[in-house]
Amino acid sequence: MERFQDFSIIVETGAPLPDATVSVYQAGTLTLAAIYADNLPTPTPKANPMTSAAVTGYFHFYAQNDRYDIVISKTGATGYSWADVLLEDPA
């Protein structure tokens, strides 16, 4: 499994976008991916979609080696996404 982490931002200014909805999909689909809070031998499932941090907009998750689309949205803000993100843990 590989960790992905970033910050949700206000597109127009680059400032943090707190409490944004972060959805992780199997690449090229509308199927929500299984994501995890950690990379333990028995990983802890994490809600998908999740909410970015209240002040900083920070978020993270672990996922199996694969390709994902990550979508950031919030009412009143311009949404954006990362398409075809490859997560690959060489271990």
C-alpha positions as CSV (number, residue, x, y, z in Angstrom):
1,M,0.0,0.0,0.0
2,E,1.1,3.6,-0.6
3,R,0.3,6.8,1.3
4,F,-1.2,9.8,-0.4
5,Q,-1.3,13.2,1.4
6,D,-2.0,16.8,0.3
7,F,-3.9,19.9,1.2
8,S,-7.3,21.0,-0.3
9,I,-6.9,24.6,-1.5
10,I,-9.0,27.4,-2.8
11,V,-8.2,27.3,-6.5
12,E,-8.3,31.0,-7.1
13,T,-5.9,31.9,-4.2
14,G,-4.0,28.8,-3.2
15,A,-5.2,29.3,0.4
16,P,-6.2,26.3,2.5
17,L,-9.8,25.0,1.8
18,P,-10.9,23.6,5.2
19,D,-13.6,21.0,5.6
20,A,-13.6,20.0,1.9
21,T,-14.9,16.7,0.7
22,V,-12.2,14.4,-0.7
23,S,-13.4,11.5,-2.8
24,V,-11.1,8.8,-4.1
25,Y,-12.3,6.8,-7.1
26,Q,-10.9,3.9,-9.1
27,A,-9.3,5.7,-12.0
28,G,-11.7,6.4,-14.9
29,T,-14.8,5.3,-12.9
30,L,-17.3,6.6,-10.4
31,T,-16.5,3.6,-8.1
32,L,-15.3,4.8,-4.7
33,A,-12.0,3.1,-3.8
34,A,-11.2,1.3,-0.6
35,I,-8.9,3.5,1.4
36,Y,-7.3,3.2,4.8
37,A,-6.1,5.3,7.7
38,D,-2.8,3.4,8.2
39,N,-0.6,0.7,6.7
40,L,-0.7,-1.8,9.6
41,P,-0.7,-5.5,8.9
42,T,-4.5,-5.3,9.3
43,P,-5.2,-1.7,7.9
44,T,-7.9,0.4,9.4
45,P,-10.6,1.3,6.8
46,K,-11.2,5.0,6.3
47,A,-14.4,6.7,5.2
48,N,-14.5,7.6,1.5
49,P,-15.4,10.3,0.9
50,M,-13.5,12.0,3.8
51,T,-13.3,15.6,5.0
52,S,-10.1,17.6,4.9
53,A,-8.8,19.2,8.2
54,A,-10.8,22.1,9.6
55,V,-8.0,24.7,9.5
56,T,-5.3,23.5,7.1
57,G,-7.3,21.5,4.6
58,Y,-4.8,18.6,5.1
59,F,-5.9,15.0,4.2
60,H,-4.2,11.7,3.8
61,F,-5.0,8.0,3.0
62,Y,-3.5,4.7,2.2
63,A,-4.6,2.6,-0.8
64,Q,-3.6,-0.5,-2.6
65,N,-1.2,-0.2,-5.5
66,D,-3.4,1.0,-8.4
67,R,-4.5,4.2,-10.2
68,Y,-7.0,6.6,-8.6
69,D,-8.9,9.8,-9.4
70,I,-9.0,12.2,-6.4
71,V,-11.7,14.8,-6.3
72,I,-11.9,17.8,-4.0
73,S,-15.2,19.6,-3.6
74,K,-17.0,22.0,-1.3
75,T,-20.2,24.0,-1.7
76,G,-19.3,27.6,-2.7
77,A,-15.8,26.7,-3.8
78,T,-14.4,25.7,-7.2
79,G,-13.9,21.9,-7.3
80,Y,-10.8,20.2,-8.8
81,S,-9.3,16.8,-9.2
82,W,-6.2,14.8,-9.8
83,A,-6.7,12.2,-12.5
84,D,-5.0,8.8,-12.9
85,V,-2.8,9.1,-9.8
86,L,-0.5,6.1,-9.6
87,L,0.0,4.8,-6.1
88,E,2.8,2.2,-6.0
89,D,4.7,1.0,-3.0
90,P,7.8,-0.8,-4.3
91,A,8.0,-2.9,-1.1
